[in-house]
Amino acid sequence: MTEMAKRYAKALHQLCATKANKETLYKETKQFRTWIFGSMELRALIDNPLVPHALFKELIQEICSKAKLSETLLNFLSYVVDQGRFNNIEDIIEAYQNLHHEENNIEKANITTAFDMTKDNQDLFCTFLEKYFDKSLILSFQTNPEIIGGFCITKGSKQIDASLQTQLFNLSRTLKGAS
């Protein structure tokens, strides 16, 4: 992430006077990021240097209007377009979200299981981990059948490997060492 993206993110963060405004803007940036980068056509449009800035402004106004996004976000995005930085919008939004996470003691964690977990199980797992780490977490779940069972958690530089694959490997090493 570039220093420029961090500067723009900090400016966006400072536009919000209250915690409620910051929460609203955080949710809106998540929505906007999903819409813009969830569409291959929009992504191609953003990455095309021949597209005029006026078209980006129209696009942003249309998206913000239909999605009922705040005037604050619309004005900020328009400013980014005016400065010729819209091709960096993904990094700017990511930097903004990271600022929000820091301010609200939220961390990201990756969970790997052998099988898909139901939404209820994911929520239960999230509640348990938030109590364990004493932090709010944003979890991403992946499946890897090679771990056979159990789970692996990666949060920052910490890793907890409670997979059956690792337990079997450790047992095998122990048994080989005993003979």
N, C-alpha and C positions, 0 to 999 in steps of 0.2 A: 504494500500500500504506500502510495507516494505522500510526501509532505503536503503537496498541494491538496490532495483529497482530505487529509486531516484538517487543514486550515478551513476548507469549505464546510466540513462536518462540524467543526467547532463553531463556526459562524451560524450554522443552522441550529445548533444546540442552544446557542445564546439568544436566538430569536424568541424562544419560549420563556415566558415570564413565570409560569406556574408549573407545578408537577403534573397537573391534569393536562395542560397543553403539551408537555413533553411526552406523556403517555399517548395522547392522541396522535401526535406527529410521528412517534415511533411506529404505531400501528399503520399509519398511512404510508410511511416509507417502506414498510414490509409489503404492503399491498401493491404499491407502485412498482417496486422491484420485481415482484412476482409477475405482474402484468407485462411489464416491458421486456423482461428477460425470459418469460415463459413462451414468448412468441418468436419463432424463427424469423418471420417477416419483419417484425419491429426491430429485432436485433440486427438484421441485415441493413435496415434503414439507418439505424444509429451508426453502424460501422462504415457506411458509405460516405466518403468525404465530399462527394459531389452534391449531396442533399443540402439545400439552402437552410439557413438558420430559421427563416420565417416558417418553413414547413414544420420544423421541430416545435416551434412555439405553438403553432396551430394544433399539432398532435397532442402536446402537453395540456393545452387548454381543453381540448375535447375529452381527454382521459380524466382530468381533474373534475370537469363539469359532470360527466356521466357517473363518475364514482363518488361524487359529492365530497371531494377532498378539500381540505382547508385552503383558504386564501394564502396562508403563510407558506404552505408547500408549493402552491402554484407560483407565487411570486419568487420563491427561492429557485425553483426549476427554470423559470423564465430568465432569471439573472444568470444562471449557469449557462444557458443557451447563449445569452448575449455576450458572455465572456469567452465563448468558443470552447467550453469545457464539457459539453454534454456527452462526448465520447468517454468521459471519465466518471459518469454518473453512478455506475455500479460501485466503483471504489469509494466515491463520496458517501453513498448510502451505507456501504459496509462500515466505513469509518464512523459515521454517525451512530449506527447501531452499536458499535463497539463502545463508544462514549456512553451511550445509554446503559449498556450492560455494566460498565465500570461504576457508574453512578448508583446503580440499583443493586449491586452485588450479585450479578447474574453471570454464570459461567456456562460454557458449552461443554457437552460430554457426548462421546460416541459409545453406543452400546452395540455389541455384536453378540448375536445368539445363533444357535443352530437352526432354529425354526422361526417363522414369523410369529410375532406376538400380537394378540388382540389389542384393541385400543384400551380396553379396561385394564389389561395386564400392564400395558405401557404406562398408563396413568398411575397404577399401583407402584410400579417400579420407580417411577419418577418421584412419587411421594416419599418412598423409602430412601432413595438416594439424596433427596434434598435434606432429609433429617440427618442422614449419615454425614454428609459433607457440610451441613449447616449453611447452605447457600441455595438460592434459586437456580435452577438448571434449565437449559434448553437442550433437550436430548435429540439425537438423531439415531435411528435404529437401522441396523444392517443385519443381514443373515449370512452366515458362512457355515454350511453343513460340515466342513472339515473339523470344526471344534466339537462335534458329536453331541454335546449337551452342555448345559451351564451357560456362562456368559463371560464376556470380556468388557471392561469399562476403561475408556481412555478419557481423562479429564486433564487438560493442560499437559504437564509433564508426568502426571501420575497414571499408573496403569494397574488395574486389578484384573488378574486372570483367574477366573473360577471356572474354567472350561474343563470338560471331561478329557479332552485331548491332552491338556497339560498335566492333569492328574495322572493319567495313564503313562505319560512320558516319564514323570517323576518316579512313579512306582517301578517302571521298567529299569530306570537308572539305579534305583535303590536295590532291586533284586540282582542286577548285574554286579553291583559292588559287593553284595553279600556273598556271592559264590566264589 
